[in-house]
Amino acid sequence: MPAQVVLDGAPNGAPNGSSSGTLNGASNGTLNSPPSPEHTPSPGRPRHALIDTEGFQWGEVDDKFMRLAGHHDAARVLAANPAAAALVTPPAIQLPPLGPLAHFKGSFAGTGMNLIFRPTNSSTKIPSPFVPPTPAFPAVPNDSILEINLTEETLSFADPLGDVPNRGFNTQRDIHLNGVPYVQSVNDVTNTGTGRADAPPKGIHFEPGVWMHVPASTDPTGTATLNRMASIPHGTTINAQGVSPTTAIAGPPNFKLPQNQVDITPFKIGDPGNRLNDVFPSQKVESVHSARLPQDLTKFVEEGTITQDILDNPNVVLAKAIEGQKITETIVFKVTAGPQGVASTTTTPNPIGGGGPASIDFLNGDDKGDGPNADVPFMSATFWIETVEQQVTLPPFPPGRQGPVRVRPRTANARVPAPTFLVHPPAQHITTPRTVAVKSTQIQYSQTVLLNFATLSWPHVSVGTLVPSDDVTATIHL
């Protein structure tokens, strides 16, 4: 039974490849030679789009105007009434809760997939070796191009905002929100030559936003919720909301459940229950001349990176990413953006009012012309925050050794990067290599955005699996 490791749950803020102490037992700051795979620093990961709120904290200003501190009569008032000291000394600040958003801290990086049906027009041209499909763009069924991206991404969270007051009216009391700003960047790394995700990165998505925890209220009547506010450079903003979970489930997500599966098949606007199955050749991997990028998926099928089961249900990518992992618990929540009662990609309506997407005029299009170019009526996203237990081997800790050691677990699944752990010396020295258990946070998500054009709703699906890219600090107790 390996010794248990107690984690503080927070990255130490140092980027991969740096350390404030010695590395793997080397006193000169260099790696032992030759290093074992477990003691080698993590390979280079995508650079993060940084967000910094250090020194900023939201708070109420009411007490500033009500306290006697600084008032020219304060000393006289206190002399006559010592009980007024409470008006001079502000109470200790208790920040509103974050709920599950407390796990959103530091920086994460990982891999995933993006699938989007792009609208076509008479001038749409794709460079060789793309073979133009028949009939020519934009005739049905080639009024869209299915673009499939193997992706790498980063997701960085700033410090919590603090106390964000929302004022209630009449019988509704004020509520106090708290949240974390974030920046997400996604690169395409699809390599048509190898069928793998190893091409030079090219940016395809950038998203600054804020996650907020909203407490329960009486007007409207409802439980605590989570709110995601995001801005996308194409010209769309989203204000998505969902119920904040209060418990975690034991073990990993079950991606075989119907609610944990997604379908990219288009449907007539407003009719998600009737999919246009077997209409678009681009959804079949064996098709090599359809309106799809990449057109020929032979090498991707051989590598297992794009297969028919993935096109049928992109959440298969998430299931494959956690194969072989020991996930001890999972927190699940879903946020949606769209009118209350409107169905998304399933027949399940949005249960929460408020929020929604908004797009620039170009995306909305002209009702007198061909309609929208890519209007966004609805989006939904499910997040799984997982606690992953892994095994690492510690090198000997001789008496008097100073500084931590960076270790990385062995992993049988190369689909996602492994986090690195910064382990501080135990109370007693270790004379021989020792295998211990460590835990870290992993984020998985599946997002569906509906794009309306050509009288249809086209599901745009993105999935990802992300691990801490900052070192995870661990203190061991043997």
N, C-alpha and C positions, 0 to 999 in steps of 0.2 A: 504494500500500500504506500504510494508516494506521499511525502510530506505535503500538507496543505499550505497553500500560499494565500495570504490575506492581501488583497489589493486595496489601494485607496480609491480606485475607480477613476482616477484622473490622469490624463497624459501629463507628462512633466513639462511640456512646452518646448522641449528641444527637438529640432528636426532630426529625422533619421540620418545617421552617419555622424552625429556629434554626441559628445558625452562630457559631463563635467568631471568624470573620474577616469580611471584606467579602463582599457578595453580588453576583456577576456584574459586578464591576468598579466598583461604587458604593462610594465611601469612607465614606458616611454610614450604611451598613448597610441601605440600601433597594435595591430592585430597579431596574435600568435601566428607563427608560420609553421606548417600550413594550417589554416583555420578549419575547424570542422563545420559542416553545413549549419549546425545549430548555433554556432557562435559567430557566424558571418553577418555583418550588417545587412539590413534589408536592401534589395536591389533598388535602383533609382525609381522613384515613383513620380507621377505627374506633379508639376509645380502647382501650388495652390493659389487661387485668387483670394487674397487676404482681406479680412475685415477686422477692424480694430475699434473697440469701444472702451478701451482702457481709460479709467478716470471719469467715465460718464455713468451716472446712475439716476434714473428717473425717480421723482418723489413728489409728494404733495407740498404745496407752499402755504397751505392754510395756517399751520402752526407758526410760520414765520411772521405772519401778520398778527397773531393772537398772543404770542409769548411776550413777557415783559422784559426779556433780555435786551439790554441796550437802551431801555427806556430811561430817561433822566430821573424818573421818580422811582426806579426799581428798588434802590437801597432803602428809601423811606418806606415803601410799601412792605418790603420784607421785614423791616424792623418792627413794624406794627402788626404784621400778620405772617409769621414764619411759614404757615401752611401754604402760602403763595409760591413757595419754592418750586412747586411742580410746574408753575407757569414759566419759570425762568429756565429750568433744566429740561430740555426736550426728552421725551421718553425714548427708550432704546428702540431702534428701528427693527421691525419684523417684516421682512419682505414677503409678498404674496407667494404662494406655492407655485412650482412649475409643473407638478404632476410628472408624467412620463418624460416631459421635455428636459428634466434634470439629466437625462442620459445624453442629451445633445450638447456636448462640450468638446472643445478641441477640434482637431482636423481628422478627416477620414478620407480614404482613397480605395478604389476598387474597380471592378469590371461589370459589364452588363451588355444590354442590347437595346437598340432603338428601331422601331418599325413605323413607317409613316407613308401613307398614300399621298403623293403630291399631285396637285392639279396639273393638267397639261393644256397646251394651246397649240395653234397652228404653227407657231414658230419654235416649239420645243425641239431642241436638238441635243443629242447626247454624243460625245466624242467616241470614235472607234476605240475598241472593238464592239461597241454596242450595235446590235442589229435592229433597225427600226421595225417595230411590230406591224402587223397587218390586222385591221385597217389602220390608217395613219392617225396620229394624234389630231384632234382630241375625240375621235369617234369611239363610241362604246364598243368593247369594254376597255378601250385604251384612253379613257378620259382621265386616267390617273397613272402614275408610276409608283410602284411599291419600292421604297428605298429601305434597305436593311443595313444597319450599322452595328458592327461589333465595337464596343465602346470601353474607354477607360475614363474615370471621372474622379473629381475631388469635391468634397463637401466640408466647408469650414464654418464653425460656429463661434460667435463672439460671446463675451461675458453677458450674463442676464441683464436685462434693462433695469429691473428694480420694481418700484411701485408705480404702476400706471393706473391712475384713478379714472373710472367712468362714472359720471354723475347720474343718479337715478332721479325720477320725478315722482312727486306725491308720495304714494306708499312704497315705492321701490327705493330701497336704500342704495347708497353708492356701492359700487363693486370695485375691486382692485385686481388688475391683471398683472401678469409678469410674463416675460418671454425672452427669446434669444434670436438675434439677427443671424443670418447665414448667407453664404455665397456658394452656389453650385456651378461647376464648369464641367462640360462633357466633351470629350474628343472622340472622333471616329478613328479607329485603328484597323479597319477592315483591310486585309491583304488578299487581293484576288489571286496572287501568285502562289500563296501558301495555303490559303483557306483558314488562316489563323488570325488572331488579333495582335499582329506584330508589325503593322505598317506605321510609318511616321505619323504622329498625331496631327489631326486637323480639327479645329474647334467647330462644334455643331450646336452647342447650347451654352448659354450663360444666364444665370438666374440669381439676382439678389432678392432677399426677402426677409420676413420675420415670422417666426412661430410664436404664438401667444397662448397662454393658458387662461381661459375665461371661467370665473367661478359661477356657481349656480345662482339663479335669480328667480324672482316671483313674477316679474313682468318683462319679458315673457317667462312663463313657468318652464323651468328646464333644469337639467343637471349641468355639471361642469363640462365645458367643451374645449376642444383644441382648435385653433384658428391659424391657417397658413395664408399669408399675404405675399404674393410673388409677382414679379414683373419680368416679362420675357421680351427681348429686343425685337421680335417679329411684329410686336404691336399689340400684345395681349397682357392683361393683368388678371390675376385670379384672387378671389377671396373665398377660401374653402374652409369648411367647418365640419367637425365631427365630435362625437361623444368622447370624453376623456376616460380611458379605462382606469379602473380602480384595483384590478387584480392582474396577475400574470398567469399564464398557463404553463404547466410543467412540460418540459421537453421542447422539441423543435416544432415549427409550423408543419401542418399537414397539407401539402400542396395538391393532394388528390381530392380534397373537398371541393364541391362545386363553387363555393364562394371564393376559393383561392385559385380559380382558373379564369383566364381572359381569352377573348375571341376577337381577332382583328377583322372578321368578315363584315363588309359594309351592309347597310340596311337603308330602306327608305326613311326619310326624316320623320321622326316621331313614332317609328314602328320597330323597336329593337328586338321584338320577339320573332320577327320574320327575317332571317338572314338571307342574303343573296348567295347561297351556297353554290359552288361549282360554276360560278359566273366568270370569275377572274383567274385566268391561267397563271398570273403572277403568284398565286397562293399555293402552287404546286411545285415542289422542288425539282421534279423531272423536266419541267418546262425550261428550255434554254434560250428561247427567242421571245419571251413575253415582255411586257412593260414592267421591268423590274431591274433594280440595281442592287447587287450584281445579277447579271442575267444567268450565267452558268454557275450553278451551285455545287457542281460535282466535287470539287476539292473541299468545300465546306462540309458537305455530307460525309466525306471520308474522314475529316478531322473531328466530326461531331459538333462543330460550332454552329451550323445552321442545318437543321433536319426538318422533316415533315412534322414531327410531333411538336417541334418548337414553333413552326409557322401556325400550327393548329392551336397552340396554347403557349405563348411566350413565357409564362411563369414556369415552364419546364426548366428554363435557364436558372431560375432561383433554386429549384429543387436539386439540380445537378451541382450547384455551387456549395450546398451544405452536405453533400454525400460524404460520409466518413467523419463528419464533425460530431462532437459531443456537446449538444446544446442543452443546458440544464433548465432554462426557462425562457419564455418569450412573452413580450408585451405587444399586443396587437391593437392598432386603431386605424380608422378610415376617415378621410375627410373628402367632402364633395363640394363642388361649386356649381350652382345652377338653381333655377327656380324650385321652390318647395313643391314636392309632388311630381316633378318631372323625372321620368325614368332615364337612366344613363345607358350603359351598354348591356345591362340586364333589365329585367322587369321590376327591379327593386327601386322604388322612388326615393328621392332625397327627403329624409325625415326632418330636416332642420331648415327653418326659414332664414332669410338674410344671406348676404354674400352673393357670389356669382362671378362669372367672367365678364370682361369688357374688352372690346377690340377696336382698333383704329378703323377709319372709314374704308380703307382699301380692302381689309379682310371682310368687312360686312358686305361690300359690294353694292350694286344698284338694283333695286327691285324692278326697274324698267329695262334693265339689260339682261345679262346672263345669270343674275343672282350673285350670291356671295362667292368670293375667291377662296376663302377658307375661314368662314365664320366659326367661332367657338361657342356653342351653346351650353356645354356641360363638360366637367372633368371630375374624375374621382381618383383617389390614390390611397393605397393601403400600405402601411408601414409595419414591419416586424422588427422590434428591438430585442435582440437575442443575447443571452449570456453564454459564451462559448468557453468550455474548459479544454485546455490543451496541456501537453506534456513538454517540459523543457529540461535539458540537462545542464546543471550548474557545474562549472569547473571548481577545483579545490579552492577553498578560502583559508589560507594559512593565517595563523595568529598575527594580529597587527595589520592585516591588510586594510588599506584605505580605499574608499571609493566604490561605486557600484560596478556591476558588470552587465553588459547588454547581451541578451540571449534571444534566439528566435526558435519557435517550435518547429519540429519536423511536421510536414503535412503531406498527406497522400493525395490531396486535391490541389492541382496546380491552377484551377480555374479562378481562384481569388488569391491575393497576396496574404501573407501571414503577418500579424503584428509583431513588433519587437517589445521586449520587456526589459525594464531597467531594474535590476535586482540589487538591493542593498545587502551588505554582509549580515549574516545571522549572528545571534549572540554567541554561539559557539562555532569554532572553525570546522570546515569540511575538509577531510584529508583526501577523499577520492571523489570523482565525479558523482553527482547525486541527481536523480530524476525527481522532479516535483511537479505538482499540478498548478496551473495558473489560469486565471479567468480574465476575459476581456469582453467588451461590448462589440457587437456586430449589427449593422443596420442593413436590412433588405427592404426594398420597396417595389411596388408595381403601380404604374400610373397609366390611366387611359384618358385621353383628351379627344373629344369628338370634333372633327372638322367637317363642316357642312359645305358642300359644293356639288354641282351637277345633280341636284335633287336628292342626294344621298347623304347619310352620315357615315364618315370614314373613321374608324377607331385608330388613333395614333397611340401606340403602346411603348412605354419605356420601362425597363427593369434594371435593377442594380443590386450588387452586394458589396458593402463597404466595411472596411476594418480601420482601426485607428492608425493613422500615419505618424502621429507622435508616439514616442516611447510610452508604454504603460508602466507606471511605477508600481513595483511589487516589494512588499516587506515579508520575508519568510519567517515562519515560526516552526522550527523542527521539533 
